[in-house]
Amino acid sequence: MVVPMSSVRNDYVARPVIGVCARTTPVTVQGLDTTVSLALQAHVDMLATAGCAPLLVPLLPGAEDLVPHLDGLLLPGGPDLDPELYGQPQHTRTRCGNPAADRVELALLRAALEADRPVLAICRGMQALNVLSGGTLHQHLPEAVQHDGHCPQTATFTLGRNHLHLQPGSLAAAVYGAEVPTVACHHHQGVDRVGAGLTVTARASDGVVEAIEATGHPFVLGVQWEAGQDSDARLHRALADAAERARQRPPTPGESDGIADEQPVSGRARRAAAPARTR
């Protein structure tokens, strides 16, 4: 039996579209040194299995203009954020990626929040959510907690393990139910001062912030652990469910459907959406 391409296309478009922020990295493919934009395959697979259409979003200027076409946003792990974004000099152990891409990602996140899109922010993504809200980071967590359990210093890449203390009634607690999870981690930075409008809803045994949520939003959840590094897809399913609920809500007055009647975004509007620098 041959399935018409139109049917396949319509079925795919009917799924909630989840933007996944791309990470850029040098790789060698068949002996050729090149640079690629990529996403962790586990994020793609988990979102697809949950009934979503994952969409890779390269962090290029104007990426926030894609928000009308998205039903949700996933910010994955990645390199350290530029500490200038939260008003600090760079620590000797801070390893920034691309400061320009950092600012694009924050503009994209801001636009998603303003449009009330569901957001799942993982590891660096949670740190970006905190910084966008005016919070700060511990640039090298072992100096704050006096151990390297969150980012084990071993000869090969090793995941740490954190036993979570979840806030009852939180989004994080709803995802895991009565279970008290132990999660994988690998991060040398973490939340210091919590940003405005955010609530801490999970901590590790040593007090390190492990989850934050945005008040006033149906689903904005940041988690510090390495969701996607194991087979637990509950967070991705929760994002998918929130995106489906968001699709069912009637548009607010003046909200574009992002297709036929969308107007170009002016340079002034785009600059207004960009994150302000904190001195």
N, C-alpha and C positions, 0 to 999 in steps of 0.2 A: 504494500500500500504506500503510495506516494503522498506525503503531507504537503499541501501547497505552502509556498514560502510566505504568502500573505498571512496564513494561519499562524505560522511560527512567529512571524514578526508581531502580529497582534497580541499573541499570548505573552511574548516577552515584554512588550510595551505596557501590558496590563499590570506587570509587577511593580512594586515600589522601587524607585530608582535611588540607590544609596551611593552618594559620592564618597570615594576613598582617596584621601590626599596622597599623591604620589611622593615617593622618595627618589632622589637622584643619586646615583652612585657609579663609579667607574667599575667596569667588568672587562674580562677577557673572554671572547667568544671565538672559538676556532682559531685561536692565535691572534685575533684582532683586538687591540685595546680600544675600548669605546666607552661611552657613558650612556646610561639608560635611566628612564623613569619607570619605577616599578612599585608593586604592592605585594605584601606577603600573601602567598597563595592561600594560606589558611583563612585569611579574612575574606578573600574572594569566594572560596568554597563554602564557608560557613554562611555567608550572606545569600549565596545562590541556593543552598540547601534550605534556607529559611524562607525561600520564595521571593527573594529580591533580585534586582538587576544591578550588580555592582558596576560603577562607572569610575574609572581612573581619572583623577583630576590633577593634571600637572600644575605646579605652583608657579604660574606665569601671571604677570599683571592682568587684572581684569577677571581672575578666576571667580571672584564673588558674583559676577554676572550670571554664572550658571545656577545659582541658588533657586531661581524660579522653576528650573527644570528638575530639581532634586526633591525627593521626599524625605531624605535624611542624610546625615553626614557622619562619616567615621574618620577620626583623626588617629592615625597609628603612631607607634613608637618611631624614634629617629634620633638624630644628633641633638646636642644641647642647643637650647635657644640662645640667641644673642643676649647677654646680660644687660646690654644698654637698654633693652626693652623694659627692664624693671629697675633701671637706675643704679646698676652696680658695675664696678670695674670687673674685668674678666679675671677669674681665678686661674691659677696655673694649671689646674686639672680640667678646666672647662674646654670642651672640644666642640666648637660651633660648626654648623654646616654652612648654609648660605644665608646670611642675614637678610638679603632681599627676599628670599623665599619665605623666611620666617614672617616677614611683614605681610606677604601675600596670604599666607595661611591664616594669620590673625584677622585679616580683612574678610576672608572667606568665612571664618568662624563667626565673626561679628554679624555678617549678613545672614547667616543661617539662624543665629539667635534672634535677630530682629524679625525674621520671617517665621519664627516659631517652629522651625524644623527640628525634629528629634536629632540629638547628637550623642554619639558615643565617643569619648576621648580616652585613648589608651596610652599609658606611660608618658612619653613626651607630650602626647595630645592633652592629657590632664594638666600638665604643667603649662601648656599654652592657654588652656581655659582659665587657669588661675592668673596668669600674667595679663591676659586680656581684661580681666576683671579688676586689675590693679594690685594683684598679689605679688609676692616675691618668692624666690626659690633659695634653698640651700644649694650652693654650687658644688659642694663636695660633701655628701651626706656622712661619710665616715667620720668627718671632723665633728659633726653634731651629735652622732649617736655612739661614737667610739668603737665601732666594729664595721666590718665589711659584709655583713650578712645580706644586705640588699643587692650587693654587686660583688659576689665572691671573687677575690683576686687569686686566680689559679692559672696554671700554665695553659689551659684550654678554656674555651667559653663554658661557664658553669652557671646554671640558674640557681638562685637562692629560693628559699621557701618561707612564706609568711603565713602565720595563723591569724585570720582576720577577726576583728571585733566589729560587728555590723550594728548600725543604729536601727533599732526597731522602727518599722513604719517607713523606712527609706526605700528608694528604688532598688538599691543594692540588695537590701534584705528581701525585697519582693522577688528578685531574680533567683536567690539561693534558698528561699524558704527557711525551713527550720534548721537546715544544715549550716554548720559553722565551717566555712571553707578554708583550706590551705592552698595558697596560690603560688605560682612561679613568678619570680621577679629577677630583674637584672638592670638596675638603675643606680647611678652614683649621685643623682640629684633628686630633690624632692621639694614638696611644698613647705615654705616657711610661713610668711604671713599670708593668711587666706584672703582672697579677693572679695570685693563687695558683692553681695547677692549670692554668695556661695555658702553652702553648709557642708561641714565635714560629716560623712556618714559611715566611714570605716577607718580604723587605724590598725597598725601592726602592734604586736605585743610591746614594742619599745616606744610606742606613741607616734611613730611616723604616719603621716596622713596617707591613707590608701584609697579613699574614695571621696569625691566631692560632688555635690549636686547643685543645680541652679534653682533658686526659689522662683516661683512664678512661671515656670515652664513645665509642660506635661512630662517631657523626657529629655533632660540634659544631664548626663552621667559621665563623670571622669573617674577612671580607675588607674592606679599606679602600677598594677601588676601586668605581666606579659600575657594578656588575653590573646589567644591565637597560637600560643606555643604549646598547647596541649589540646586534647580532643573535646574540651568543655565548650560548647557553643551556646550556652544559655544567654550570655550577654548579647551575642549577635542576634539570637532569636528575639530577645527583648527589644532591640533596636528595630528589627523587622516588624514586630507587632506594633510598635509605636508609630512607625512610618505608615503602616496600613491604616491605623486609626486616624492619623493626620490626613491621609488622602480622603477619608470619608467625611471629614469636616467640611461644611460649606465654606467657600471663600469669604473672607471679610470684605466689606465694601471697599472698592478701589483696588483690590488685589488682583494682579494679572494672573492668567493661567500659564504665562510663560511661553505661549506659542504664537498666536496670531497677532495679538494686540500689544505685545511688549514693545516699549519704546527704548531707543538706545540710551544707555546710561551716560550722562555727561561726565566730563572730567571732574567738574566740581563735586558731583554726587559721589564719584568714585573716591575722591580724596577725603570726603567726609566719612566714608566707610572705613578708611584706613585707620589702624590703631594709632593712638597718640603716644608719643614717646614720654616715658616717665624719667624725670631727672632726679 
